[in-house]
Amino acid sequence: MVLFGKGCNMSDYIFGRNAVLEALESDRKVEKIYILKGDLKGSINKIIGKAKANGIIISEIDKNKLIVLLIEKYNIKGFVP
């Protein structure tokens, strides 16, 4: 799961359920949340609920698209494990 705020640079991305949940509970500006398709169990439902309540865009993406997003945004050379 990836979340980004205004500016879209490397420091604006947050990875992981706990980090995203903390960002949603803070006053940080959140523009969009990416969720892996099919990963809708556990704490993700709480994240989705908070995001919807705050009008944040939620986008379900597959693993390959997430990898491409990371490569493009972070200019990763090679591969992502």
Buried (B, 14 or more C-beta within 10 A) or exposed (E): BBBBBEEEEEEBBBEEBEEBBEBBEEEEEBEBBBBBEEEEEEEBEEBBEBBEEEEBEBEEBEEEBBBEBBBEBEEEEEEEE
